[in-house]
Amino acid sequence: MNIDEYIAGFPSDVQSVLEKIRAAIHRAAPQAEEIISYRMPAFRQNGILIYFAAFRSHIGVFPPVRGNAALEKALAPFAGPKGNLQFPLDQRIPYGLITRIVKLRLKQNRAKAGLRA
């Protein structure tokens, strides 16, 4: 399975949200590789940047965000179990926050890999 096939398995309104999340991630990390991991879409660059998945009433985003207090505060209303994020499908999806998550994770992954920012 690939991300196109994953997205195709959902109703058109959810497909639209998933495609917009995918596009936001691509804008933030144009060199990241798309993969399916743990049966979810994921993007990888020097390690996993982000996973996202559609559920009945929300979009889940993983792993938990750590290391940027301002971003953590902005994401607090969306905190779910174990710090993973849940964006309700009946509310506006904060694509800008998803972009910020990916940029932070890029920076963290580069540092972990010993690469310059």
Secondary structure, DSSP 8 states (H G I E B T S, - for coil): --HHHHHHTS-HHHHHHHHHHHHHHHHH-TT-EEEEETTEEEEESSSEEEEEEE-SSEEEEES---S-HHHHHHHGGGB-GGG-EEEETTS---HHHHHHHHHHHHHHHHHHTT---
